Amino acid sequence: MISNLNSEHAWSYEIDLILEALFRYIDSLSLPETPYVTGRPPVSKKSLLKCFFLKTYFSIDSLRK
């Protein structure tokens, strides 16, 4: 899914502490998982939040390509 990352976006062996704390917080949330009716398989809101923060943190325009 995230195939367009290049070396400028690559992480070292240790994950950035801000993202690690943010992802732990997102995992601890209890969000109602009512999928959107779009005809596609449902995607959890936690996964969407994580993708949003990754895109924002690394200034990625799109995760497609």
C-alpha positions as CSV (number, residue, x, y, z in Angstrom):
1,M,0.0,0.0,0.0
2,I,2.8,2.4,0.8
3,S,4.9,1.7,-2.2
4,N,5.9,5.2,-3.1
5,L,8.1,5.9,-0.1
6,N,11.6,6.8,-1.1
7,S,14.8,6.9,0.9
8,E,14.1,10.4,2.1
9,H,11.0,9.1,3.9
10,A,12.8,5.9,5.2
11,W,12.9,5.3,9.0
12,S,16.0,4.1,10.8
13,Y,15.7,1.1,13.1
14,E,14.1,3.0,15.9
15,I,10.6,4.4,15.2
16,D,10.1,8.1,15.9
17,L,8.9,8.6,19.5
18,I,6.1,10.9,18.5
19,L,4.6,8.5,16.0
20,E,5.0,5.6,18.4
21,A,3.2,7.5,21.2
22,L,0.5,8.6,18.7
23,F,-0.1,5.1,17.4
24,R,-0.3,3.7,21.0
25,Y,-2.9,6.4,21.7
26,I,-4.9,5.6,18.6
27,D,-4.8,1.9,19.5
28,S,-6.2,2.7,22.9
29,L,-9.2,4.6,21.6
30,S,-12.5,2.9,21.5
31,L,-14.1,4.2,18.3
32,P,-17.4,2.9,17.0
33,E,-16.6,0.7,14.0
34,T,-19.5,1.4,11.7
35,P,-18.2,0.9,8.2
36,Y,-19.1,3.4,5.5
37,V,-21.4,2.0,2.8
38,T,-19.2,2.4,-0.3
39,G,-19.3,-1.0,-1.9
40,R,-15.7,-1.6,-0.9
41,P,-14.4,-3.7,2.0
42,P,-14.6,-1.7,5.3
43,V,-11.5,0.0,6.7
44,S,-11.2,0.6,10.4
45,K,-11.2,4.2,11.6
46,K,-8.0,3.5,13.5
47,S,-6.2,2.5,10.3
48,L,-7.5,5.6,8.6
49,L,-6.2,7.8,11.4
50,K,-2.8,6.1,11.3
51,C,-2.6,6.6,7.5
52,F,-3.6,10.3,7.9
53,F,-0.9,10.9,10.5
54,L,1.8,9.1,8.4
55,K,0.8,11.2,5.4
56,T,0.9,14.4,7.4
57,Y,4.1,13.6,9.2
58,F,6.0,12.7,6.1
59,S,4.2,15.3,3.9
60,I,3.1,12.6,1.4
61,D,0.5,13.7,-1.1
62,S,-1.0,10.3,-1.8
63,L,-0.4,6.7,-0.6
64,R,-1.5,5.5,-4.1
65,K,1.0,4.8,-6.9
